[in-house]
Amino acid sequence: MSLDHILLGALERPQSGYELKAWFDEVFSFFWNADQSQIYRTIGRLSEQGLISGRAMASAIGPEKRVYRTTAKGRAELKRWLKAGPVSPAQRTAIYAQLIFLARLPDADAAQFLSAMKAQADRMMEALERVTESSAAEAPPVSAEEKRAAFFNNASLALGLARAKATRDFAAALVDAHRETFGTEGQHGHAA
């Protein structure tokens, strides 16, 4: 996934870097992490490439702020990326490597890792379910543009829920399988 393309889509609505980070955390925190410095570096690069533009605006709470917006060139790049089709589901996610190397830990530590994996998936499910409930409580979209946006936002949310549920179910089964295979936590195995 490309942070560049996420920001191009987000900046269809003019925002400052601070506002963009808050929006990013609200919308994407379930499946993408970017810190403030990454966002500002990406904004700088996109601006240099002419994909976004920025202008100074008065701020109600302090000094001027810089507000960014996707340019026509940026909208064309976002459309090109979307038309290219789904990004490969291959993920650069550390958990795959962590699972491979867990055998290097004592069973008690591995069991603790697996329990933490399940707890993390539980928290993800709870958070996504809250977002779903909140979204359902909102006034229904009226315009065709609002209906399209709601449809695809809900599709993204549903995919997130499906993946979180699959991860939660997988982690729960893995915790049980580890316990059945290696017995009581802490009795077997030592780091090599």
Backbone hydrogen bonds in HBPLUS format (Angstrom, degrees):
<---DONOR---> <-ACCEPTOR-->    atom                        ^
c    i                          cat <-CA-CA->   ^        H-A-AA   ^      H-
h    n   atom  resd res      DA  || num        DHA   H-A  angle D-A-AA Bond
n    s   type  num  typ     dist DA aas  dist angle  dist       angle   num
A0006-ILE N   A0002-SER O   3.11 MM   4  6.46 155.3  2.17 148.5 155.7     1
A0007-LEU N   A0003-LEU O   2.95 MM   4  6.17 166.0  1.97 156.8 159.4     2
A0008-LEU N   A0004-ASP O   2.92 MM   4  6.21 150.2  2.01 145.6 154.9     3
A0009-GLY N   A0005-HIS O   3.01 MM   4  6.20 157.5  2.07 145.4 150.3     4
A0010-ALA N   A0006-ILE O   2.91 MM   4  6.14 156.4  1.96 147.9 155.2     5
A0011-LEU N   A0007-LEU O   2.86 MM   4  5.87 152.5  1.94 148.7 154.6     6
A0012-GLU N   A0009-GLY O   3.42 MM   3  5.75 158.7  2.47 110.1 110.6     7
A0013-ARG N   A0010-ALA O   3.48 MM   3  6.49 169.9  2.49 121.5 122.1     8
A0070-THR N   A0011-LEU O   2.87 MM  59  5.24 159.2  1.92 126.4 127.7     9
A0015-GLN N   A0068-TYR O   3.09 MM  53  5.49 150.3  2.18 144.9 152.0    10
A0068-TYR N   A0015-GLN O   2.76 MM  53  5.49 172.8  1.77 145.0 142.9    11
A0020-LEU N   A0016-SER O   2.84 MM   4  6.01 155.8  1.90 149.4 157.0    12
A0021-LYS N   A0017-GLY O   2.96 MM   4  6.17 155.0  2.02 146.1 151.9    13
A0022-ALA N   A0018-TYR O   3.10 MM   4  6.40 160.2  2.14 149.6 154.5    14
A0023-TRP N   A0019-GLU O   2.92 MM   4  6.13 162.1  1.95 150.9 156.0    15
A0024-PHE N   A0020-LEU O   2.80 MM   4  5.91 160.9  1.83 149.7 155.8    16
A0025-ASP N   A0021-LYS O   2.94 MM   4  6.13 162.1  1.97 150.0 153.8    17
A0026-GLU N   A0022-ALA O   3.08 MM   4  6.28 150.3  2.17 142.3 150.4    18
A0027-VAL N   A0023-TRP O   2.90 MM   4  6.11 160.9  1.94 158.3 162.8    19
A0028-PHE N   A0024-PHE O   2.72 MM   4  5.38 157.1  1.77 148.8 156.9    20
A0031-PHE N   A0028-PHE O   2.95 MM   3  5.80 158.5  1.99 129.5 134.6    21
A0032-TRP N   A0028-PHE O   2.85 MM   4  5.49 138.1  2.03 162.9 168.4    22
A0038-GLN N   A0035-ASP O   3.08 MM   3  5.37 119.9  2.46 104.0 118.4    23
A0039-ILE N   A0035-ASP O   3.08 MM   4  6.42 161.4  2.11 157.3 162.8    24
A0040-TYR N   A0036-GLN O   2.94 MM   4  6.23 162.9  1.97 154.4 158.8    25
A0041-ARG N   A0037-SER O   2.90 MM   4  6.05 157.1  1.96 146.4 152.9    26
A0042-THR N   A0038-GLN O   2.92 MM   4  6.07 159.8  1.96 148.5 154.1    27
A0043-ILE N   A0039-ILE O   2.85 MM   4  6.08 156.1  1.91 149.4 156.5    28
A0044-GLY N   A0040-TYR O   2.96 MM   4  6.16 158.7  2.00 145.6 150.9    29
A0045-ARG N   A0041-ARG O   2.99 MM   4  6.30 159.1  2.04 149.0 154.2    30
A0046-LEU N   A0042-THR O   2.85 MM   4  6.03 168.0  1.86 156.7 160.1    31
A0047-SER N   A0043-ILE O   2.88 MM   4  5.99 151.8  1.96 147.0 155.0    32
A0048-GLU N   A0044-GLY O   2.95 MM   4  6.20 158.9  2.00 147.7 153.2    33
A0049-GLN N   A0045-ARG O   3.01 MM   4  6.26 144.7  2.14 145.4 155.0    34
A0051-LEU N   A0046-LEU O   2.86 MM   5  5.16 148.8  1.96 165.2 160.2    35
A0050-GLY N   A0047-SER O   3.01 MM   3  5.07 155.6  2.07 103.8 111.5    36
A0071-THR N   A0051-LEU O   2.96 MM  20  5.43 173.2  1.97 127.2 129.4    37
A0053-SER N   A0069-ARG O   2.84 MM  16  5.50 155.9  1.89 154.2 160.9    38
A0069-ARG N   A0053-SER O   2.85 MM  16  5.50 146.3  1.96 154.7 164.8    39
A0055-ARG N   A0067-VAL O   2.89 MM  12  5.46 149.5  1.98 146.1 155.5    40
A0067-VAL N   A0055-ARG O   2.83 MM  12  5.46 171.6  1.84 156.6 155.6    41
A0057-MET N   A0065-LYS O   2.72 MM   8  5.40 154.2  1.79 160.2 169.4    42
A0065-LYS N   A0057-MET O   2.83 MM   8  5.40 160.1  1.87 158.3 163.4    43
A0074-GLY N   A0071-THR O   3.04 MM   3  4.90 114.7  2.48  90.9 106.9    44
A0075-ARG N   A0071-THR O   2.83 MM   4  6.19 154.6  1.89 153.4 160.3    45
A0076-ALA N   A0072-ALA O   2.96 MM   4  6.20 153.2  2.04 146.0 153.3    46
A0077-GLU N   A0073-LYS O   3.04 MM   4  6.32 150.4  2.13 141.9 149.6    47
A0078-LEU N   A0074-GLY O   2.93 MM   4  6.20 157.7  1.98 150.1 156.1    48
A0079-LYS N   A0075-ARG O   2.96 MM   4  6.17 161.4  1.99 148.0 152.9    49
A0080-ARG N   A0076-ALA O   2.91 MM   4  6.13 151.8  1.99 143.7 151.9    50
A0081-TRP N   A0077-GLU O   2.98 MM   4  6.20 160.4  2.01 150.1 154.5    51
A0082-LEU N   A0078-LEU O   2.95 MM   4  6.23 158.0  2.00 150.5 156.5    52
A0083-LYS N   A0079-LYS O   2.85 MM   4  5.99 160.8  1.89 151.0 156.3    53
A0084-ALA N   A0080-ARG O   3.06 MM   4  6.18 128.6  2.33 139.7 152.4    54
A0085-GLY N   A0082-LEU O   3.27 MM   3  5.90 166.4  2.29 114.0 117.9    55
A0096-TYR N   A0093-THR O   3.37 MM   3  6.26 149.7  2.47 122.6 126.7    56
A0097-ALA N   A0094-ALA O   3.04 MM   3  5.42 115.9  2.47 108.6 122.8    57
A0098-GLN N   A0094-ALA O   2.89 MM   4  6.16 161.2  1.93 156.3 162.6    58
A0099-LEU N   A0095-ILE O   2.89 MM   4  6.04 161.4  1.93 149.9 153.0    59
A0100-ILE N   A0096-TYR O   3.26 MM   4  6.53 155.4  2.33 141.9 148.1    60
A0101-PHE N   A0097-ALA O   3.08 MM   4  6.37 156.6  2.14 152.7 158.3    61
A0102-LEU N   A0098-GLN O   2.97 MM   4  6.00 113.8  2.42 145.1 161.3    62
A0102-LEU N   A0099-LEU O   3.40 MM   3  5.22 155.9  2.47  96.7 103.5    63
A0104-ARG N   A0101-PHE O   3.01 MM   3  5.78 167.3  2.03 123.7 127.9    64
A0105-LEU N   A0102-LEU O   2.92 MM   3  5.56 169.7  1.93 124.6 127.1    65
A0109-ASP N   A0106-PRO O   3.01 MM   3  5.42 120.4  2.37 108.7 122.6    66
A0110-ALA N   A0106-PRO O   2.96 MM   4  6.29 159.7  2.00 154.9 161.7    67
A0107-ASP N   A0188-HIS O   3.26 MM  81  5.80 149.3  2.36 143.2 150.2    68
A0111-ALA N   A0107-ASP O   2.76 MM   4  5.91 159.9  1.80 152.0 157.4    69
A0112-GLN N   A0108-ALA O   3.00 MM   4  6.19 149.5  2.09 138.0 146.4    70
A0113-PHE N   A0109-ASP O   2.93 MM   4  6.22 154.8  2.00 147.3 153.7    71
A0114-LEU N   A0110-ALA O   2.94 MM   4  6.25 163.6  1.97 153.6 157.2    72
A0115-SER N   A0111-ALA O   2.92 MM   4  6.13 156.0  1.98 147.8 154.5    73
A0116-ALA N   A0112-GLN O   2.92 MM   4  6.13 154.2  1.99 146.4 153.7    74
A0117-MET N   A0113-PHE O   2.85 MM   4  6.15 146.2  1.96 147.2 157.6    75
A0118-LYS N   A0114-LEU O   3.02 MM   4  6.33 155.1  2.09 146.4 151.9    76
A0119-ALA N   A0115-SER O   2.91 MM   4  6.16 161.6  1.94 149.3 154.7    77
A0120-GLN N   A0116-ALA O   2.88 MM   4  6.01 154.8  1.94 145.5 152.1    78
A0121-ALA N   A0117-MET O   3.07 MM   4  6.32 155.2  2.14 142.9 149.3    79
A0122-ASP N   A0118-LYS O   2.84 MM   4  6.14 152.6  1.91 150.9 159.3    80
A0123-ARG N   A0119-ALA O   2.95 MM   4  6.23 159.3  1.99 149.3 153.9    81
A0124-MET N   A0120-GLN O   2.97 MM   4  6.23 152.9  2.05 145.3 153.2    82
A0125-MET N   A0121-ALA O   2.93 MM   4  6.18 161.3  1.96 150.9 155.2    83
A0126-GLU N   A0122-ASP O   2.97 MM   4  6.24 164.9  2.00 152.8 156.7    84
A0127-ALA N   A0123-ARG O   2.94 MM   4  6.12 161.4  1.98 148.9 153.9    85
A0128-LEU N   A0124-MET O   2.91 MM   4  6.11 165.4  1.93 153.8 158.0    86
A0129-GLU N   A0125-MET O   2.85 MM   4  5.99 153.2  1.92 150.5 158.4    87
A0130-ARG N   A0126-GLU O   2.98 MM   4  6.22 148.9  2.08 143.7 151.8    88
A0131-VAL N   A0127-ALA O   3.01 MM   4  6.34 156.0  2.07 147.9 154.3    89
A0132-THR N   A0128-LEU O   2.91 MM   4  6.12 154.7  1.98 144.7 151.8    90
A0133-GLU N   A0129-GLU O   2.93 MM   4  6.17 159.9  1.97 147.5 152.3    91
A0134-SER N   A0130-ARG O   2.89 MM   4  6.07 161.5  1.92 150.0 155.4    92
A0135-SER N   A0131-VAL O   2.83 MM   4  5.97 156.4  1.89 147.9 154.7    93
A0136-ALA N   A0132-THR O   2.92 MM   4  6.13 152.4  2.00 147.0 154.3    94
A0137-ALA N   A0133-GLU O   3.13 MM   4  6.32 135.3  2.34 139.9 151.0    95
A0137-ALA N   A0134-SER O   3.22 MM   3  5.19 131.8  2.46  93.5 106.2    96
A0138-GLU N   A0135-SER O   3.27 MM   3  5.41 152.6  2.35 101.9 109.7    97
A0147-LYS N   A0143-SER O   2.91 MM   4  6.20 155.1  1.97 150.1 157.5    98
A0148-ARG N   A0144-ALA O   2.95 MM   4  6.19 157.3  2.00 148.1 153.6    99
A0149-ALA N   A0145-GLU O   2.99 MM   4  6.22 165.6  2.01 149.5 153.5   100
A0150-ALA N   A0146-GLU O   2.87 MM   4  6.02 162.7  1.90 149.0 154.1   101
A0151-PHE N   A0147-LYS O   2.87 MM   4  5.99 158.0  1.92 146.5 152.9   102
A0152-PHE N   A0148-ARG O   3.09 MM   4  6.34 169.2  2.10 157.4 158.2   103
A0153-ASN N   A0149-ALA O   2.88 MM   4  5.98 153.2  1.95 149.2 157.7   104
A0154-ASN N   A0150-ALA O   2.88 MM   4  5.93 160.6  1.92 147.5 152.9   105
A0155-ALA N   A0151-PHE O   2.96 MM   4  6.24 141.5  2.11 137.8 149.2   106
A0156-SER N   A0152-PHE O   3.04 MM   4  6.25 156.9  2.09 144.1 148.6   107
A0157-LEU N   A0153-ASN O   2.99 MM   4  6.26 159.0  2.04 148.1 154.2   108
A0158-ALA N   A0154-ASN O   2.81 MM   4  5.98 157.7  1.86 147.2 153.3   109
A0159-LEU N   A0155-ALA O   2.97 MM   4  6.20 156.5  2.02 147.5 153.4   110
A0160-GLY N   A0156-SER O   2.97 MM   4  6.22 159.8  2.01 147.3 153.1   111
A0161-LEU N   A0157-LEU O   2.88 MM   4  6.16 156.6  1.93 150.4 156.9   112
A0162-ALA N   A0158-ALA O   2.89 MM   4  6.11 160.6  1.93 148.9 154.1   113
A0163-ARG N   A0159-LEU O   2.92 MM   4  6.15 163.1  1.95 153.9 158.1   114
A0164-ALA N   A0160-GLY O   2.88 MM   4  6.02 159.5  1.92 148.1 154.5   115
A0165-LYS N   A0161-LEU O   2.84 MM   4  5.99 160.4  1.88 151.4 156.8   116
A0166-ALA N   A0162-ALA O   2.95 MM   4  6.13 160.2  1.99 145.0 150.7   117
A0167-THR N   A0163-ARG O   2.86 MM   4  6.06 159.3  1.91 149.4 155.2   118
A0168-ARG N   A0164-ALA O   2.81 MM   4  5.99 161.0  1.85 149.5 155.1   119
A0169-ASP N   A0165-LYS O   2.86 MM   4  6.04 168.2  1.87 155.3 158.1   120
A0170-PHE N   A0166-ALA O   2.86 MM   4  5.96 157.5  1.91 145.6 152.5   121
A0171-ALA N   A0167-THR O   2.80 MM   4  5.94 164.4  1.82 151.7 156.1   122
A0172-ALA N   A0168-ARG O   2.94 MM   4  6.12 159.6  1.98 149.5 155.1   123
A0173-ALA N   A0169-ASP O   3.05 MM   4  6.22 161.6  2.08 145.6 150.5   124
A0174-LEU N   A0170-PHE O   2.84 MM   4  6.05 149.9  1.93 147.4 156.9   125
A0175-VAL N   A0171-ALA O   2.88 MM   4  6.11 156.5  1.93 151.2 156.5   126
A0176-ASP N   A0172-ALA O   3.12 MM   4  6.38 163.9  2.14 148.3 152.1   127
A0177-ALA N   A0173-ALA O   2.81 MM   4  6.03 159.7  1.85 148.0 154.4   128
A0178-HIS N   A0174-LEU O   2.85 MM   4  5.95 160.2  1.89 149.5 154.7   129
A0179-ARG N   A0175-VAL O   3.06 MM   4  6.26 160.3  2.10 147.0 152.2   130
A0180-GLU N   A0176-ASP O   2.90 MM   4  6.15 162.1  1.93 152.3 157.3   131
A0181-THR N   A0177-ALA O   2.84 MM   4  5.92 154.1  1.91 147.1 154.5   132
A0182-PHE N   A0178-HIS O   2.85 MM   4  5.82 164.3  1.87 152.0 156.3   133
A0183-GLY N   A0179-ARG O   2.79 MM   4  5.01 128.0  2.06 135.8 141.7   134
A0187-GLN N   A0184-THR O   3.24 MM   3  5.94 165.3  2.26 141.7 141.2   135
